[in-house]
């Protein structure tokens, strides 16, 4: 990461990034061809609307990996909820074969925070501040 990757506004400087993974219901390999292309378009549009920056997006037949930079007001659960919700609606509306699944996505997901400094560096920095 470079210092230029930090987002700034009037009162904040931040770098909040998540690695997210979620899967179709029953891990069915439905994210192929036009479904995958449309899924990418929907995710990109939602991220642009929200001001989220996609660092990397990989759509596999049975899961999605998304590396995303968000704003401080955006929780992991809300980001996932928004993306799963809009993709389920749009994809199932356009590709009616997806209506055979009881729902588009499983209720679960994987999320990890990603930063440009390690936990060890932060621990050392905070420990050093105690001596001030």
N, C-alpha and C positions, 0 to 999 in steps of 0.2 A: 504494500500500500504506500501511496505517496501522501504527503500532507495535503495535497490538492483534492484528495478523495473525501476529506471532511466536508460535511454539509454545514452551512452557516445560515443563520437568520438573525433577526434583531437581537435576540437574547441568548442564543445557543450556538454552540459548536459541538458537533456530534458525528459519530461514525458507528451506526448500529446496523449490523449485518447478520442475516440468518441463513442457514442452510436448511431448506425444507424439503421433505420427501412425502408424497402421498400416493395412494394406489386406488385403482378402480375397485369397486365392489367385487368380492371373490377373486381379486387379483386377475381378472379377465384381461387378456391381451387385446384390448379394444382401441388403444391409442396408436393407430396405424393409418397411413394414407391421409385422406382428407380430414379424418377426425383429428389426427395429430396436428396437421397444419392449422385447422380451425382452433384447436386448443391453444396453440402457440399465439395465434392472433388475439384470442380473447384474453389470455394472460397478459400479453404486451399492452393491450388497450387498457385493461384495468390498472396495471402498474403506472402507465402514463397518466391516467385520470387521477390517481392517488399521489403522484409525485414520488413513487417508489422507483428505484433504479435497479434494473436487472443486470447483475454482474455475469450470470451464466444461467442458461435454461436448457435442460436436456429432457426431452420427452421420449421415453422408452415405451414399448408396447404395453407393459403392465405397471409402470410407475413414472412419476415425474420428479426430477431433481431441480430445485430452484435456489440459486444463490442471489440474495436480494438485499438491497440497502434501503432502510425505511426511516421514518421520522420518529422522534421520541414519543409522540402520542400514540403510535401504532404498536399494539401488543402482538405477540406471536399468534395468539389464538384468533385475534381479529383479522390479521393478514390472511391466515389460512382459511378462516370462515368466508371472507370476501372472495378469495380466489376459487375455493371449492364451489361456493354458491353460484357465482356467475358462470363458471365453466360448465357446471352441471346443467344449469338452465339453458344456456346457449347451445351446448352440444346436443342435449336431448331434444331440443326444439328442432334443430337442423338435421340431425341424424337419428331418425326415429327408431332405428334398430337398437339404439342404446336404451330404449324404453323397456326392453326385455329384462334388463337388470333391475332389481328392486330399488336401487338408488345408484347414482353414478359413482360415488366415492365411498370408501370405508369411512367410519367415524374417526379412525385413528390417523395419526401422522407422526413423522419424525421432525424434530426441530433442534438445531444447535446454534448457539451464538458463535460468531466468528469475529475475531478482532485482529488488529495489527501488532498487538503486544501479547506476550504470553502471561499466564497466571503468575508464573515465577517472577517476572519483571514487576508486575503490579505489587505482589507481596513484598518484594525488596524495596520498592519505592515507598510504600506505606510504612514499612518498618523504619526506613530512614527518616520519615517525617516525624516520627515520635520523638526523635532526638532534638528537634528544633525548639 
